[in-house]
Amino acid sequence: QVQLVESGGGLAQPGASLRLSCAASGSMFRINTMGWYRQRPGEKRELIAEIGSRSGINYADSAKGRFTISRDDTKRTVDLQMNNLKPEDTADYYCNGDFFESNIIYWGQGTQVTVSS
């Protein structure tokens, strides 16, 4: 089993930055793809950014130019640097990951981001 724990959420003003971090613990499966999703109230969970084992990266249009995803396989972490935050970025942010030795997609418990003046 793998546990994913997010951190770094909170309250930010429009235009500010936040950095979210997700740490994987538990079984030392090799990390394949890790990603960040978000879910606004009343909406479906949506992909924001994902990064593959060979560092291929995919961003949602809403994240391009403002968000940067990165991973550190030694620390088993994936970070999401969010710049120029907008009120519409307000959501619960979730980390997910899949691992080579497992057919399970793991999810973190989520961290809340609120962008408001």
C-alpha positions, -999 to +999 in steps of 0.1 A: +000+000+000+010+035-007+000+066+012+000+100-005-001+131+017-006+166+004+006+198+021+009+234+013-027+245+008-042+275+024-055+310+018-038+332-008-046+366-023-052+369-061-018+371-078+000+353-050+018+320-051+014+287-033+034+255-035+017+222-029+037+191-021+027+155-021+048+128-004+045+091-011+051+067+017+045+030+025+054+005-001+084+014-021+069+008-055+086+026-083+067+057-093+052+059-128+030+089-132+020+114-105-004+142-109-024+170-093-061+173-097-086+197-083-122+198-075-143+229-072-175+228-051-202+211-072-179+202-100-161+171-111-125+165-102-102+177-130-066+171-140-044+201-135-010+186-142+008+153-144+043+142-148+055+108-160+084+086-151+105+101-179+094+136-169+069+140-197+045+167-184+009+175-193-009+206-181-045+216-182-051+248-202-060+266-170-026+257-155-003+265-185+020+294-179+011+297-142+016+263-126+047+241-127+048+204-117+080+187-106+090+155-090+118+142-069+119+104-071+146+102-044+123+120-019+092+104-035+075+138-038+056+157-065+052+194-061+029+219-078+041+255-079+011+278-084+018+313-094-005+342-102-034+326-084-069+335-094-101+332-074-112+304-098-083+284-086-101+279-053-107+242-049-096+211-031-064+198-047-056+161-048-024+143-056-026+110-073-001+084-084+003+051-101+032+028-096+049+001-117+044-027-092+007-020-086-024-017-107-040+007-081-043+044-086-036+060-053-051+093-041-042+117-013-068+131+011-067+166-005-056+200+005-077+231+003-067+262-016-087+294-013-078+324-034-096+355-021-088+391-013 
